[in-house]
């Protein structure tokens, strides 16, 4: 690799953390480029040229620019891994895709939205998004009763796509206490070599850093 992969990120973004974590797990040289969302840097012409949707994360891999966290996960696994993080076998690949869809749907509209209320002042219906979060966590907890990771015995990008916002759900007043299997799963991911955490926000149920 001629240069580090540039990751345009914002430290409190779970979507950006997915990619920072994946890059670290793959042991890829990375240059973090801070995008100041609070000051609207993501809406400036130079950033919109990278991602017209005006969202982090974006990577620039020596001229290959990819936006959208799930798309970036697929790209990194396809380019830099040997099929463990994103299996080629059709049924296994489908299992991963299912959880990428969960990350873009129920996770985004549940735990991630609840955290957006407390951390960023988003105007969602708090009770509604917390309820959605618990509905999702019940399903995940039941599925994790049978496997250590979301799609089977080894971690895939499915786990990375869902980790950050579930790990930080308490910041959005979503308790993980009822979900022992989920908490054990989080611990397994955190035990992976080269794991990097997302900075915690002291808010909601997260009362200590």
C-alpha positions in Angstrom: 0.0 0.0 0.0 1.5 3.3 -1.1 -0.2 5.6 1.4 -2.4 5.2 4.5 -6.1 5.0 3.9 -7.7 8.4 4.7 -10.8 8.1 7.0 -12.9 11.2 7.1 -14.5 10.8 10.5 -16.2 12.4 13.5 -15.3 10.7 16.8 -18.9 10.6 18.2 -20.3 9.0 15.0 -21.0 5.3 15.4 -21.0 5.0 11.6 -17.5 6.4 11.5 -16.3 4.2 14.4 -17.4 1.1 12.4 -14.7 2.0 9.9 -12.0 3.0 12.3 -12.5 -0.3 14.1 -12.5 -2.3 10.9 -9.3 -0.6 9.6 -7.7 -1.4 12.9 -8.8 -5.0 13.0 -7.4 -5.5 9.5 -4.2 -3.7 10.7 -4.3 -1.2 7.8 -2.4 2.1 8.0 -4.9 4.9 8.5 -4.9 8.6 8.5 -7.8 10.1 10.4 -9.2 13.3 8.9 -11.5 15.1 11.4 -14.7 16.4 9.9 -16.2 19.0 12.2 -19.9 18.2 11.9 -20.8 20.8 14.6 -19.4 23.6 12.3 -21.0 22.2 9.2 -17.8 20.9 7.6 -19.8 18.0 6.1 -21.9 20.5 4.1 -18.9 22.3 2.5 -18.2 21.9 -1.3 -14.9 20.1 -0.7 -16.5 17.4 1.4 -19.7 17.2 -0.7 -17.3 16.4 -3.6 -16.4 13.2 -1.7 -19.9 12.4 -0.5 -22.8 14.3 -2.0 -25.0 13.1 0.9 -22.8 15.1 3.3 -22.2 12.3 5.7 -19.3 10.6 7.5 -17.6 8.3 7.1 -15.8 8.5 3.8 -12.5 6.7 2.9 -10.0 7.6 0.3 -7.9 4.5 -0.4 -5.1 6.0 -2.6 -7.7 7.6 -5.0 -10.6 5.1 -4.5 -13.2 7.1 -2.6 -16.0 5.1 -0.9 -18.8 6.6 1.2 -21.4 4.9 3.4 -20.2 2.8 6.3 -21.7 -0.5 5.2 -20.3 0.0 1.7 -16.9 0.7 3.1 -17.0 -2.4 5.3 -17.8 -4.5 2.2 -14.9 -2.8 0.2 -12.4 -3.3 3.0 -13.3 -6.9 3.5 -13.2 -7.6 -0.2 -9.9 -5.9 -0.8 -7.9 -6.6 2.3 -9.2 -9.8 3.8 -9.2 -13.5 2.7 -13.0 -14.2 3.1 -13.3 -14.4 6.9 -14.9 -11.0 7.4 -17.2 -11.3 4.4 -17.6 -15.0 3.3 -18.1 -15.9 -0.3 -20.4 -18.9 0.3 -23.9 -17.7 -0.8 -25.8 -18.6 2.4 -23.1 -17.1 4.6 -22.9 -14.0 2.5 -26.7 -13.6 2.8 -26.5 -13.9 6.6 -24.0 -11.0 6.6 -26.2 -8.9 4.3 -29.2 -9.5 6.6 -27.3 -7.8 9.5 -26.0 -5.0 7.3 -29.7 -4.3 6.5 -30.5 -4.4 10.3 -27.7 -1.9 10.8 -29.1 0.5 8.2 -32.7 0.0 9.4 -33.8 -1.1 12.9 -30.5 -0.2 14.5 -30.4 3.3 12.9 -34.0 3.9 13.9 -33.7 2.4 17.4 -30.5 2.6 19.5 -28.7 5.0 17.1 -31.7 7.4 17.1 -32.1 7.2 20.9 -28.5 8.3 21.2 -29.0 11.1 18.7 -31.6 12.6 21.0 -29.3 12.8 24.1 -25.9 13.4 22.4 -26.9 15.6 19.5 -30.3 17.0 20.6 -32.2 15.3 17.7 -36.0 15.7 17.8 -37.1 12.1 17.6 -39.9 10.8 19.8 -37.9 9.5 22.7 -40.3 6.8 23.9 -40.8 5.5 20.4 -37.1 5.2 19.5 -36.2 3.6 22.9 -39.1 1.1 22.4 -37.7 0.3 19.0 -34.3 -0.3 20.5 -35.6 -2.8 23.0 -37.6 -4.6 20.3 -34.4 -5.0 18.3 -32.2 -6.0 21.3 -34.7 -8.7 22.3 -34.3 -10.3 18.8 -30.5 -10.0 18.8 -30.3 -11.4 22.3 -32.3 -14.4 21.3 -30.2 -15.0 18.2 -27.0 -14.7 20.2 -28.2 -17.5 22.4 -27.2 -19.9 19.6 -24.0 -18.4 18.2 -21.1 -16.3 19.7 -21.3 -13.8 16.8 -24.2 -12.6 14.7 -23.7 -14.9 11.8 -21.9 -17.8 13.4 -18.8 -18.9 15.2 -16.5 -16.2 13.9 -16.9 -12.4 13.6 -17.8 -10.8 10.3 -18.5 -7.3 9.1 -22.1 -7.9 10.3 -20.8 -7.7 13.9 -18.7 -4.5 13.2 -21.7 -2.8 11.5 -23.9 -3.4 14.6 -21.4 -3.1 17.4 -20.9 0.7 17.9 -24.4 1.8 18.4 -25.4 -1.2 20.5 -22.3 -0.7 22.8 -23.3 2.9 23.2 -27.0 2.4 23.5 -27.0 3.4 27.3 -26.0 6.9 26.2 -29.5 7.1 24.7 -31.2 5.7 27.8 -31.4 2.2 26.4 -30.3 -0.3 29.1 -28.4 -3.3 28.1 -28.9 -5.0 31.5 -31.7 -7.4 30.3 -29.6 -8.7 27.5 -26.9 -11.0 28.8 -26.2 -12.5 25.4 -25.8 -9.1 23.8 -23.4 -8.0 26.6 -21.3 -11.1 26.2 -21.2 -10.5 22.4 -20.0 -6.9 23.0 -17.2 -8.3 25.2 -16.2 -10.8 22.5 -15.8 -8.0 20.0 -13.9 -5.9 22.5 -11.5 -8.8 23.1 -10.5 -9.0 19.4 -6.9 -8.1 18.6 -6.4 -4.4 17.8 -9.9 -3.5 19.0 -10.3 0.3 19.3 -13.2 1.8 21.4 -15.4 4.7 20.5 -15.2 7.6 22.9 -18.0 7.4 25.5 -20.3 10.3 26.1 -21.2 10.8 29.8 -25.0 11.1 29.2 -28.2 9.1 29.5 -27.6 5.9 31.5 -23.8 6.2 30.8 -23.1 8.0 34.0 -19.3 7.5 34.2 -16.7 7.6 31.5 
